[in-house]
Amino acid sequence: MGAATGHADASVGHGELIRAVDRALAAHGRAVLTGPTGAGKTEVVRAVAAAAESRRETVLRLAPEAADQWIPEASAAALLASVPGAGLEGLSGPQRTAIALLRREADAPRTGRDHVALRLAVVEVLRRLAARHPVLLVLDNAQWLDAESTDLLRFALRLTPPGVRVLVAECVQSGAPVGAALCGPGTPAIRVPPLGADEVAELLVRHGLPARLAGRIHQASGGNPRLALALGHSLAEAAEARDASAHHADPLPVSGQAREVARRLLAEAPAQARRTLLLAALAARPTTALLRRAGRPDAEAELAEAERAALVRVGEDGTVEFTAGALPTALAADAGWPERAAGHAALAEAVDDPVQAVRHRALAVDTPDQWLAAEVTEAAAACRRRGQRALAAELGLLAAERTPTHLAGEGLARLVAAAEDAGWAGRADLARRATRAVLARDASPADRVRARLAVIDAAGQDLGALEETFAHAMDDAAGDPALRAAVQLRIAWKHNLSDGDPVRSRDAAAAAGALAALGGDQVAEAMALTVRARMGRILGDPGAEAILAEALALPAPEVPLGMRNAPQYLSVRHALFDDRLTDARRQLMVLLPAVRRTGSAEDVFEVLRSLTEVELRSGRCTAASARARRALELTIEAGLSPGPAWYVAAMAEAAGGGFARAAGYARRGIQASHEEHDQVFLSRNLHALGLVELATGEAAKAVATLRRVAELEAAQQVVDPSILRWHGELAEALVAADAPDEAARLIGGVRPVAVGLGRTGVVAALDRARGLCLSAQGDAEAAVHLLETTARRFATLELPLERGRTLLALARVERRRRRRAPARAALAAAAEVFDLAGAVPWAALAREPAACEGGPAHPAAALTEGEARLALLVSQGASNQEAAAKLFLSVKTVEARLTRIYQKLDVRSRAQLAAALAGGGQPQ
């Protein structure tokens, strides 16, 4: 692999695989590792070999290259050349002669060699080595062994003692596998699995590539590490060449190293199968039946070959799916124009969808055709009616390319329509392509504005990089109030998303509304009012609901700028913020089929996001996880900004999946939001990470993370605490970090605002934190009373997860004052609530052995959580400076806490502290 892509890290996604190989070698002495080119076999083999060397085993390595398969006994010579000199001592004369000849003359004629002596010599060498130390024989790239070396090794390995273990790694190919022949029947065959999307994201981050592209690269690479890195580097190089950052919706450039890796993967299928694969690559929805009709009568058999080479998956209904999205792109790019044209012509006759038939006919020619262009335009309109906006954009561009030059006006109209379809679908690449073509023509100012607005609409969350586009659009819109309103409305969105400035967003929306009213555009006027209402809610303006009502009173036709920007959707969000979850869910279930009909991926995502949040707060974690998965899949399929989807996935995992996966999603969401200058979802992803850190007992980290949220929210002038409910979490983290006074000040500042705005759910969350604060300040009776009251209030509000968390807090307080029975009862109640909600990680917290003790007898029971963590570190030998660094505290704070710990435990030294903790168990 070249320097541009490097080797994939064995530790990324392959830890369990390495352990499985070790187990197979320990149990059977033989193992075969299989997988396609670039899957990471070599990295796994290296890791297993390194572990064996660390155990003082003798490791013999053999890694033939492609050219070696044509040189008789080349691999046998290479293997013997790697044997230490001591392993060759004492061999019989014929054996020494055979080995000497082979090592000196691997490429010489084989006449005159004693092949029996050579085989016996290899067996003897392996036996001698095994007598000294265990031997691991590693054969990488076994598919390139020459036939003579394969026969020699098969003979030798049948006679080797148990002290010789063998690991064979080979590529999946259509030919006969080598590993089973070498190692014998019953040898465990372990396939290297593709990396998951999470692991691809980790791989990209390790190589300094943008995290926001992980979903697209995972889809394009099929989880192949080498192809994923090659695609990532190709994107980075393409972005550098055009002096811009790679956009999450850009087509992935299958060029350079990426093209070479894809070619090597495709080379594992026979030539006849590759011809069938090319047809499948050109088809929109390939099936075996379609490929037969298009002139490939042996499609099933040829696809079976490709499936064995891990290039495609063929469903029971005959659907054909490439394992990596880059493969069809590489196939089409490597085929010449005549071959592609012939393929499209054959598919045009074979498909049963009229839209696809027209598309293939247009792609089969490269000359203008007035009537064909008109047919493609009608097909685009049909796709628009179906909600297939991305396909409509592709067809619109194709129609414009097939439009003769004497019909320039029609061609321009088709380009503008294609740009708008691309903007609606979130296809930034198609929007830019269509807009460049519009701007290169003699277009009117109105057409230039419409095209530029499409680029803005397709950008998703990444509006911060479009300053120049906004400026040109506003200049072209001069003199037309309706066009100026459209541009000004998008400026309002940018001020919120990218600038984190709700005041400027509100003011820009007010200007947009006035212009829309002047231009008679009631839809834009309603959307401008919606932005004002949204910003008003953020800023704590009691008049926000009245502004929203005004927007809802305007006519509500099909919204050209997206349901997510309409007052109907904001009404749902307000219901969610107010904990009117039944109302929110009912409205969302009405909107979901409506947005699916419109073809806007962003609209569908937004509805799925809100449904996930409603299900989570309602205590339906399984349903929430399903919604979050679909939202993430849609984000990858449509090339949307991934920051919001990773936030949704993080919250769903934090409630109903696993804390570790939740933290992973949140961290990627943080990075993606940074990369796209998305202030809104940067705060949200940080909040998700802080929640996980709090739940898993990392109080100092939670405080640091949630303080970043507080800083961002302050910078964004957010007043209403119901929109992102981080306040209670930060207060709880401060208590756990032994800063109850600071927590009390935070609660005291936020609670009156929440009460004044009528945010009862927020008030209850703050009261949970206040209960923990009271306990830490020594008022246990008041703490218990407040937490019991708060748990009942959450039950009334029908917020089960919040109730379960409150019961956990109650158990902690009861345990601290050594009331075993009430602590156990609270934990049992919490576990029951979490079980009913499907909140798996929270239920596990309620059942942890330390939690279920109901008031442990060890001395650390008297300590706060922050004191307990410090006590454990110090008892394990940490200095004050080291403990301060690990707990994100000042040395002065550590010294003060140690004084309190010594007083509570009645000890006078670190040695006595360690003894006290060891005698009563470690602090939890």
Steps between C-alpha positions, in 0.01 A plus 500: 500500500631842409578780734187686404281255683726312740411180679177476693542477876451145623361634824213678324214255503723189507568448869251215535614352169861481624379326816296254288810412296702445818226273638488297176880457497500396866222246452584359153854605418377620160287792384407650164426871475301607193368826359521727197792721408544782750283341768782515755626141493866601493452730799331222696776256407764749613325548832477123561867456401612785726313344793670166430845661488430672831448148643846401362355280228685452171302671227561406135337736250420442137320767293523431126414767244287459190799440273627216723218265401666442161847415638528133604598453867552875547299509822671190639836668442383818670377302800827314544694823461322630811598200714767578765836338431468272802196336344705375207785342698540124508291421192597200291711554189217468244278728704770766534569479128133532409456806720823661376397454139155642566626802695763585238304417185129548565447609140734241344377193306374233736667210321735309723357615833411238761143601579448220753808615691374859484163406646659296779741786568214745555332258739825450691566875524155561646545214750839632614364850550196370691729302731655827621198733510140495380482600132240715326510468122322796340403477132357832381363547146475122467303539176833594334692187600646321200367150439829326588534683832139421579564128448819514708331681790196270491734202540708663772208624708346151513814377680580792731473454879238678715756765592463648151191716464394631159308816408405534134353826366355512151277721288152385414515404132291310253763224476562215743612616845857420597469513878281193540730298273807597705354456847271206445131437561337640811731800522310801640442757224461852636372771269611860554172692536454844347536794735181656629420868453631576850830328426538679166448828686774406748732403216445835324560697819826314563616602155395863536204477260163672550267306730190639333580290191507171692149390405549563130844339501370197686230457238741552211769270643271230635712509816822403317771687696739550211229627268357722774837668556561534127161667454565728796836611363353550152234727647755697698718544191202607288395752766854638521518532122193721492597685821186393686400245760345175385123519525306217660280460188775519237546195277790294623789520251590143402837601361867445568554253783125450547462398133794260533360334813158465335663346192685245712176405669320466167787295357404219737201422276540337155481719189157367399362583844641852474302559180183412686610718791538798263135468395401479865707813569319694225152393616315696770345190658681193363345154526601168349187505284581848365857397420379190313259713296787741426705227335673309781332156490746356757452789745427274799815292460719804432358687796561195717868528408492869592323420827772250592751779441300719743415756229121475507213361702216332313168491684247221492287711267793547262590856603868578453683727744868590482683450829678834451353804330835583336496178297227596250661843463836340423342254256326777308809723501728224369260400224539686171224716356392238240464235771301734728279616213429140399414415860258791533339411167448141614356613834266747328337204326496284814369723782129516575502854650434761227705760689803272513451402136519867397803555726688208343412613147636847576819354649550277194558803275719807530347734242223761545149379419202734541243225537709286732569806717125563523440137604768522769346827624162328535668212685654753741155648561365152573779446755419836658136390541618173659725685744818366333670838495860376470412296191302797365815713537714244314244477221467878479875534447491221243210671318693828491806323356284343224330831415613644161667842508220668305269425796720679753202631698365149556844377602536782753157427650598135537821594677320727747243229572780246548676732745181545703437125504857444621456764770183331617670159505812629681725403207763772523705351215208510254390844620849643443529336160165636382569844646839525329327425170231763569756768586698418185196590286312821432268442795265756650565629855200298620642176356841574651338555842296179477811301409709653778224440754507132398871483592418654839209260557716198414774599746315363803657620824813629327382852418804677642707443183249667267553870575583576138194312374276699734656827383455423129143378557405819684656712226310313226176529699514882519171654390291184555359489857393134474848388393663719764267344759614153395867592538442686827317198642800279438726762657280470809557124505876551465512746793345230718682188379848623413531823698307390809337845514123482557463878523642557151302203376177646640573841348584352160177300513304815576653666194422190290138506619456865403646436155286189453185694587603771253558240231178311575674176599296366791698178526826691553318732739383202709852360506646833607249513785602143587864602533398793718294268721787248524751769595250653740469167680878475525523854637223438756255741333147434638361634170653215298181293514295790365743538207472127430121524507522783246711280273258208535210725398651564157415265212705182507555368146770245423805670644773560239772561759437192709258387767781530755477878458120516514292617799328161516829334584603766751167440674610137546835608643330729749276214611813290555670778697187534715486122566167475315628176356168349394417811297847508347487133401153533347608797286823329394316189382293727275811676366706185437311371192467858374875567504572162343281602208685827447835331443698719740747284688561780752129525577473125554808509721360784710174315563691183590722700735201645682329161515817354656501772765129453571541122534799540731328742731188282496703197611479303174870438447465213251282710269735796545802289401323384183421861406858607571641219285278601210599865543869403486446278195315781324779744580756271337278416201414863427838649591356725770709672768581221749526710819122495568471128423788411731335704774175309455689169500695602813183583692326179393804292600536685831145408590443157347827363360838542661692788655823423311330512160315815604828671587647394165209649306513820706874547444459459125208742510717752682773472240259518205325804647839668551589427140173649374495795743163377626458665839156355566596132475841557651318587822270201466774246438699638792189467717461135394865429588468677834192296586689176431799613704271587789319165481826304493646677802753722321388806689802720429477432128125562508553835670758603236278388211179655632679824579582520131128463431428780746756724329356430155144558620604826662675611182182416308294700753274204578262587782229230490637194685248258345666485158823329605472374858861503610457705819391217728771270361772757565370557852503123569852474359616785723356323805670175399825695455461631856398854405147517650518874565566573134218263409266685735590832336432358154162363610414825672565695182306276260204384709321840518523530119355151453222570750421835338474341153293207633755232413389239753717217367810717525407605854468133599844418354649792692331373818663160453837672487398716800422184698849365437638841588316502833635154579857610427448807722391278789119537490411139423140518627415792271679328213298180538172688523578709191612199294191298595279794402689547174468132408121528544496818291682328214246216519221757465677662205533151343877528467611150610874527434517819704309324777742206489799732521342674800452165674867421438591832659275420795674164544839670506385742769348221710813290461718789609309529826517119538129426466524167325135408456382833349804501270422150378133591450592808294742300288241227439245762398751666267590166341132425441446839335805457278404143405152609391652780294764278339772726645763226503810690622304676776347173616854360520602796716216425740618139529874555541631308801615819671164664438306205634684483830250750634750670729845341499671460832843616378628831640473679164119501531531829684683664209348692212556358152774755430670426832477125438674529163777712649541261792536205263764677289703608803477154659641357175806723529409811298663823612289810554617636164417174318157478663430864411585434134284188480201662668533835319543682834751743643758369745349731764159338458656154529672600825175637645308186407766274645469686830123432502555135404749449784252655744206287382698176509696589814838435337819706506712372209482353154601162637211506750267613221603207281458260792154638581384461142653155464334389820154615397508465122574757238286808478241486230 
